[in-house]
Amino acid sequence: MNLQHESFMIVPMTREHAETVCGWVYEPPYDLYGWLPWDQMEALGVEFGDPEVRQSQYVSVLDAEHTLCGFAQFFPLAGVTRLGVGMRPDLCGQGLGKSFMQAVVGAAREKRPGDEIDLEVHTWNKRAIRAYRKSGFVIADTYPKLTPEGEQLFHCMVYEGDLT
């Protein structure tokens, strides 16, 4: 799958991309979005550290120069593709969220055309919520969820936008 949308293209996540993502460091309060070191991810076989999960659920988001800008996970549920996304820390807050998310949504539609598309986001993450709204997502529900940091509130946002 090589889907290009504006300045971003979606490609299969390589091992090298996965290792790079593990090295990204986010400023607080976004630092909780970081990953374990690559060696641990690979040894434990968790998330994109597992080659089969990486191949079936993860993609890399590249810019026009083929530089890694982020990733997306397409987690399959019954009739729903749940997105997990991450943008390279130095690109966050730079106004790229809408085109980034539209590229990801386009790839999700290509992968599972009939599915509803949704995502979960911490209710405090106003920057991400703003980007998701601009991309065509609406808040459908709010609920507590147990995380490694304890119980936290999340919004479920559903894609209702138009890719045209």
C-alpha positions in Angstrom: 0.0 0.0 0.0 1.5 3.3 -1.1 -1.1 6.0 -0.8 -0.1 9.6 -1.3 -2.3 12.5 0.0 -1.0 16.1 -0.3 2.5 16.1 1.2 2.3 12.7 3.0 2.4 9.2 1.8 1.6 5.9 3.5 3.9 3.0 3.2 4.4 -0.3 5.1 6.3 0.2 8.3 9.8 -1.2 8.1 11.9 -2.5 11.0 14.1 0.6 10.6 11.1 2.9 10.8 9.9 1.1 14.0 13.3 1.4 15.6 13.4 5.1 14.7 9.9 5.7 16.3 11.1 4.1 19.5 13.8 6.8 19.7 11.3 9.7 19.5 11.1 11.8 22.7 8.1 14.0 23.4 8.0 17.0 25.7 5.7 16.8 28.8 2.8 16.2 29.0 3.0 14.3 25.7 6.0 12.2 26.9 3.6 9.4 27.9 3.2 8.7 24.2 6.8 7.5 23.9 7.6 3.8 23.3 9.9 1.4 25.1 13.4 1.2 23.6 13.5 -0.8 20.4 15.5 -3.6 21.8 12.8 -4.2 24.5 10.0 -3.8 22.0 11.6 -6.4 19.7 12.5 -8.8 22.6 9.0 -8.6 24.0 7.4 -8.9 20.6 4.9 -6.1 21.5 3.1 -3.8 19.1 5.3 -3.0 16.1 8.2 -5.0 17.8 6.3 -8.1 16.5 6.9 -8.4 12.8 3.5 -9.9 12.1 1.7 -7.1 14.0 3.9 -4.5 12.3 3.0 -5.9 8.9 -0.7 -6.3 9.5 -1.5 -3.2 11.5 1.2 -0.5 11.2 2.2 1.9 8.4 4.7 4.7 8.2 3.8 8.2 7.2 6.5 9.8 4.9 6.8 13.2 3.4 7.5 14.0 -0.3 11.3 13.4 0.4 10.5 10.0 1.9 11.5 11.2 5.4 9.7 9.4 8.3 7.1 11.8 9.7 4.9 9.5 11.7 3.1 6.2 11.9 -0.4 4.9 12.1 -1.9 1.7 13.5 -5.1 0.3 11.9 -6.5 -1.8 14.7 -9.3 -4.0 13.4 -12.5 -4.3 15.4 -15.9 -5.7 14.2 -16.9 -3.1 11.5 -14.5 -0.5 12.8 -10.9 0.4 12.1 -9.5 2.1 15.3 -6.6 4.4 14.5 -3.6 4.9 16.6 -1.3 7.7 15.3 1.9 9.3 16.2 3.7 12.2 14.6 7.5 12.9 14.9 7.8 15.2 17.9 9.4 18.2 16.0 6.4 18.2 13.6 3.7 18.3 16.3 1.9 21.7 16.6 3.1 22.8 13.2 -0.3 22.7 11.4 0.3 19.4 9.7 -2.3 17.4 11.5 -5.1 17.8 9.0 -3.1 16.6 6.0 -1.4 13.9 8.1 -4.8 12.6 9.3 -6.4 12.7 5.9 -3.6 10.6 4.5 -4.1 8.1 7.4 -7.8 8.0 6.9 -7.4 7.5 3.2 -5.2 4.5 3.8 -7.6 3.1 6.4 -10.4 3.4 3.8 -8.3 1.6 1.3 -7.5 -1.2 3.7 -11.0 -1.8 5.0 -13.4 0.2 2.8 -16.7 -0.5 4.7 -15.4 0.2 8.2 -16.3 3.1 10.4 -13.1 4.8 11.5 -12.5 6.0 15.0 -9.8 6.8 17.5 -9.3 7.4 21.2 -7.7 10.5 22.6 -7.0 11.8 26.1 -9.5 14.5 26.9 -6.7 16.8 28.0 -4.9 16.6 24.6 -6.5 19.7 23.1 -3.8 20.0 20.4 -4.7 16.5 19.0 -8.4 17.0 19.4 -8.2 20.2 17.4 -6.3 18.4 14.6 -8.7 15.5 14.6 -11.8 17.9 14.4 -10.2 19.8 11.5 -9.7 16.4 9.8 -13.4 15.4 10.0 -13.6 13.6 13.4 -16.3 14.3 15.9 -16.5 13.3 19.6 -18.9 10.4 19.9 -18.3 9.4 23.5 -16.2 10.1 26.6 -15.3 7.5 29.2 -12.7 6.5 31.8 -10.0 4.0 30.8 -7.3 2.3 32.7 -3.8 3.3 31.6 -0.3 2.7 32.9 -0.7 6.1 34.6 -4.0 5.1 36.2 -7.6 5.8 35.2 -7.9 8.6 32.7 -10.7 10.2 30.6 -10.7 9.6 26.9 -12.9 10.8 24.0 -13.8 8.3 21.2 -13.8 10.4 18.0 -15.5 9.0 14.9 -14.6 10.1 11.4 -17.5 11.8 9.6 -15.5 13.9 7.2 -15.2 13.7 3.5 -11.9 12.9 1.7 -12.8 14.9 -1.4 
